[in-house]
């Protein structure tokens, strides 16, 4: 959603800095109901470890609030687009090249480790306006030893915390900014949020069902392809090549 909304706002002749921050704030609030819908679907299939999701999510929420504040006040839009693309591509490379762990038992209950992971990941998510799954799934699958379906399912639970806190940061820090589009609350554009949230909530249920019909290898491959597409789009590679993607 971030690349799409950045393109929409820049095509409406809003400055890149404002377009990116509007995209980040609006996207994060779209993630909240979408993650709620998706986590419910994954929960029904026993794929959400709620204890891990809550601890990772609360720690991530604190980081996301700080990250969104830093972005809103101190970082320019062009730099944010590139940073978004680089982080997503690096995560995709790590997930693509990392050897999937052989899962023979449930990952250990490690609250201190989860807090140590959740806060910096949340900070980066707030910084570049993402809900957390694109970063947390590789970390859970490769470092925390979560089985791939469990990593995807649990990530939807923690994303509720990170997205809500990150969106709040963009709303609060965007208050009083001149030139925002109509019907905006800080860096949250309500019409855009309604359109995206209204369609994505239902699709999250379909996506969760599809995920559990795919093998872990196929699910991982799809995840990596989406990450590379998003990263290259935000860096501007397709524009340089003249590709209409």
C-alpha positions as a printed NumPy array, in Angstrom:
array([[  0.   ,   0.   ,   0.   ],
       [  2.856,   2.421,   0.681],
       [  4.158,   2.531,  -2.928],
       [  0.6  ,   2.868,  -4.258],
       [ -0.415,   5.683,  -1.92 ],
       [  2.872,   7.565,  -2.429],
       [  2.21 ,   7.47 ,  -6.181],
       [ -1.385,   8.65 ,  -5.72 ],
       [ -0.435,  11.612,  -3.529],
       [  2.474,  12.701,  -5.747],
       [  0.251,  12.457,  -8.846],
       [ -2.114,  14.828,  -7.018],
       [  0.812,  17.306,  -6.934],
       [  1.511,  17.103,  -3.22 ],
       [  5.205,  17.54 ,  -2.349],
       [  7.134,  14.276,  -2.064],
       [  7.86 ,  14.858,   1.628],
       [  4.165,  15.299,   2.435],
       [  3.093,  12.468,   0.095],
       [  5.425,   9.976,   1.76 ],
       [  4.416,  10.903,   5.302],
       [  0.723,  10.797,   4.384],
       [  1.287,   7.368,   2.84 ],
       [  3.09 ,   6.138,   5.951],
       [  0.484,   7.414,   8.41 ],
       [ -2.502,   6.262,   6.357],
       [ -0.969,   2.873,   5.607],
       [ -0.259,   2.181,   9.277],
       [ -3.877,   2.791,  10.233],
       [ -5.063,   0.591,   7.358],
       [ -2.859,  -2.185,   8.749],
       [ -4.704,  -2.083,  12.096],
       [ -8.128,  -3.442,  10.989],
       [ -6.472,  -5.583,   8.315],
       [ -4.202,  -7.213,  10.895],
       [ -7.169,  -7.733,  13.222],
       [ -9.064,  -9.508,  10.445],
       [ -6.069, -11.559,   9.364],
       [ -5.044, -12.541,  12.903],
       [ -8.565, -13.81 ,  13.557],
       [ -8.358, -16.013,  10.467],
       [ -4.919, -17.319,  11.457],
       [ -6.062, -17.804,  15.066],
       [ -8.826, -20.126,  13.896],
       [ -6.108, -22.287,  12.377],
       [ -3.976, -22.221,  15.519],
       [ -1.195, -20.23 ,  13.841],
       [ -1.012, -17.257,  16.262],
       [  1.085, -17.574,  19.421],
       [ -0.607, -14.753,  21.304],
       [  1.878, -14.605,  24.165],
       [  4.671, -13.867,  21.693],
       [  2.475, -11.533,  19.637],
       [  1.568,  -9.409,  22.663],
       [  5.102,  -9.095,  24.054],
       [  6.649,  -8.407,  20.649],
       [  3.762,  -6.081,  19.807],
       [  3.874,  -3.956,  22.965],
       [  7.644,  -3.532,  22.697],
       [  7.235,  -2.786,  19.002],
       [  4.509,  -0.225,  19.697],
       [  6.873,   1.812,  21.885],
       [  9.471,   1.735,  19.126],
       [  6.909,   2.594,  16.432],
       [  5.706,   5.673,  18.314],
       [  9.278,   6.902,  18.593],
       [ 10.101,   6.058,  14.974],
       [  7.043,   7.828,  13.572],
       [  7.898,  10.917,  15.621],
       [ 11.459,  10.991,  14.274],
       [ 10.23 ,  10.644,  10.688],
       [  7.479,  13.245,  11.024],
       [  9.781,  15.871,  12.503],
       [ 13.269,  15.316,  11.139],
       [ 13.482,  13.236,   7.919],
       [ 12.628,  14.291,   4.356],
       [ 10.425,  12.305,   1.992],
       [ 13.005,  11.446,  -0.688],
       [ 15.277,   9.876,   1.916],
       [ 12.329,   7.993,   3.404],
       [ 11.387,   6.428,   0.057],
       [ 14.891,   5.102,  -0.467],
       [ 15.176,   3.931,   3.149],
       [ 11.883,   2.072,   2.831],
       [ 13.029,   0.343,  -0.34 ],
       [ 16.442,  -0.616,   1.015],
       [ 15.087,  -2.085,   4.257],
       [ 12.467,  -4.145,   2.455],
       [ 14.929,  -5.471,  -0.145],
       [ 17.514,  -6.397,   2.51 ],
       [ 14.822,  -8.255,   4.431],
       [ 13.84 , -10.069,   1.241],
       [ 17.45 , -11.049,   0.529],
       [ 17.86 , -12.374,   4.07 ],
       [ 14.679, -14.416,   3.826],
       [ 15.681, -15.703,   0.38 ],
       [ 19.234, -16.7  ,   1.301],
       [ 18.746, -17.763,   4.912],
       [ 18.523, -21.488,   5.492],
       [ 15.042, -22.295,   6.863],
       [ 15.459, -23.861,  10.319],
       [ 14.433, -27.436,  10.926],
       [ 11.526, -27.007,  13.322],
       [ 11.187, -29.944,  15.658],
       [  9.588, -28.198,  18.639],
       [  7.843, -24.993,  19.616],
       [ 10.107, -21.916,  19.847],
       [ 11.134, -21.13 ,  23.41 ],
       [  9.217, -18.672,  25.573],
       [ 11.748, -15.812,  25.636],
       [ 10.12 , -12.534,  26.753],
       [ 13.388, -10.61 ,  27.178],
       [ 14.561, -11.658,  23.735],
       [ 11.197, -10.723,  22.263],
       [ 11.319,  -7.287,  23.897],
       [ 14.862,  -6.806,  22.6  ],
       [ 13.689,  -7.7  ,  19.096],
       [ 10.326,  -5.937,  19.207],
       [ 11.478,  -2.426,  20.129],
       [ 14.051,  -1.87 ,  17.343],
       [ 11.824,  -3.536,  14.755],
       [  8.941,  -1.318,  15.873],
       [ 11.201,   1.737,  15.615],
       [ 12.098,   0.898,  12.015],
       [  8.421,   0.219,  11.224],
       [  7.397,   3.618,  12.56 ],
       [ 10.3  ,   5.205,  10.731],
       [  9.287,   3.845,   7.311],
       [  5.529,   3.414,   7.803],
       [  5.07 ,  -0.366,   7.717],
       [  3.081,  -2.666,   9.973],
       [  5.96 ,  -4.982,  10.791],
       [  5.256,  -8.242,   9.013],
       [  7.771,  -7.591,   6.242],
       [ 10.533,  -7.381,   8.866],
       [  9.234,  -9.606,  11.627],
       [  8.435, -12.676,   9.518],
       [ 12.077, -13.165,   8.414],
       [ 13.296, -12.563,  11.978],
       [ 10.821, -15.016,  13.482],
       [ 11.416, -17.656,  10.811],
       [ 15.212, -17.459,  10.74 ],
       [ 16.303, -16.214,  14.171],
       [ 13.498, -17.061,  16.606],
       [ 12.878, -20.504,  15.053],
       [  9.172, -20.06 ,  14.284],
       [  7.703, -22.401,  11.677],
       [  6.805, -20.323,   8.597],
       [  3.019, -20.495,   8.993],
       [  3.344, -19.708,  12.716],
       [  5.631, -16.771,  11.909],
       [  3.129, -15.335,   9.425],
       [  0.171, -15.879,  11.774],
       [  1.875, -14.446,  14.874],
       [  3.122, -11.449,  12.9  ],
       [ -0.478, -10.42 ,  12.193],
       [ -1.132, -10.276,  15.943],
       [  1.841,  -8.074,  16.785],
       [  1.163,  -5.83 ,  13.783],
       [ -1.992,  -4.558,  15.501],
       [  0.132,  -2.974,  18.232],
       [  2.862,  -1.608,  15.966],
       [  0.494,  -0.176,  13.356],
       [ -1.76 ,   1.5  ,  15.911],
       [  1.107,   3.177,  17.749],
       [  2.851,   4.185,  14.529],
       [ -0.341,   5.698,  13.099],
       [ -0.882,   7.634,  16.324],
       [  2.593,   9.12 ,  15.991],
       [  1.93 ,  10.315,  12.439],
       [ -1.444,  11.756,  13.442],
       [ -0.1  ,  13.69 ,  16.428],
       [  3.032,  14.965,  14.708],
       [  1.139,  15.99 ,  11.571],
       [ -1.322,  18.207,  13.429],
       [ -1.091,  21.802,  12.252],
       [  0.969,  21.035,   9.125],
       [ -0.111,  23.383,   6.335],
       [ -1.182,  22.169,   2.89 ],
       [ -2.45 ,  18.712,   3.804],
       [ -5.277,  17.301,   1.612],
       [ -8.862,  17.769,   2.707],
       [-10.216,  15.476,   5.408],
       [ -6.813,  14.755,   6.893],
       [ -6.045,  14.35 ,  10.593],
       [ -2.346,  14.978,  10.796],
       [ -0.651,  12.63 ,   8.348],
       [ -3.767,  10.46 ,   8.067],
       [ -6.015,  11.022,   5.056],
       [ -9.463,   9.712,   5.935],
       [-10.909,   9.103,   2.41 ],
       [ -7.803,   7.122,   1.438],
       [ -7.947,   5.162,   4.697],
       [-11.642,   4.303,   4.217],
       [-11.088,   3.06 ,   0.648],
       [ -8.052,   0.943,   1.537],
       [ -9.333,  -0.424,   4.843],
       [-12.772,  -1.17 ,   3.425],
       [-11.331,  -3.501,   0.804],
       [ -8.319,  -4.933,   2.624],
       [-10.163,  -6.26 ,   5.689],
       [-12.165,  -8.755,   3.654],
       [ -9.198,  -9.675,   1.472],
       [ -7.15 , -10.426,   4.613],
       [ -9.538, -13.298,   5.376],
       [ -9.059, -14.68 ,   1.87 ],
       [ -5.304, -14.232,   2.092],
       [ -5.121, -16.104,   5.39 ],
       [ -7.096, -19.024,   3.956],
       [ -4.828, -19.127,   0.892],
       [ -1.701, -19.037,   3.075],
       [ -2.71 , -22.206,   4.89 ],
       [ -3.281, -24.005,   1.583],
       [  0.257, -23.272,   0.393],
       [  3.452, -24.999,   1.417],
       [  5.952, -23.046,   3.513],
       [  8.317, -22.895,   0.514],
       [  5.713, -21.364,  -1.793],
       [  4.53 , -18.964,   0.92 ],
       [  8.136, -17.861,   1.477],
       [  8.7  , -17.362,  -2.269],
       [  5.57 , -15.2  ,  -2.612],
       [  6.603, -13.144,   0.41 ],
       [ 10.084, -12.539,  -1.084],
       [  8.68 , -11.536,  -4.508],
       [  6.33 ,  -8.985,  -2.934],
       [  9.176,  -7.569,  -0.834],
       [ 11.44 ,  -7.117,  -3.872],
       [  8.663,  -5.472,  -5.875],
       [  7.884,  -2.992,  -3.083],
       [ 11.531,  -2.191,  -2.431],
       [ 12.446,  -1.552,  -6.063],
       [  9.307,   0.539,  -6.546],
       [ 10.121,   2.848,  -3.646],
       [ 13.788,   3.242,  -4.592],
       [ 12.628,   4.32 ,  -8.043],
       [ 14.241,   1.581, -10.14 ],
       [ 11.166,   1.118, -12.359],
       [ 11.069,   4.862, -13.088],
       [ 14.742,   4.857, -14.051],
       [ 14.167,   1.948, -16.427],
       [ 10.956,   3.433, -17.808],
       [  8.901,   0.416, -16.769],
       [  5.195,   1.108, -15.978],
       [  5.181,  -0.975, -12.788]])
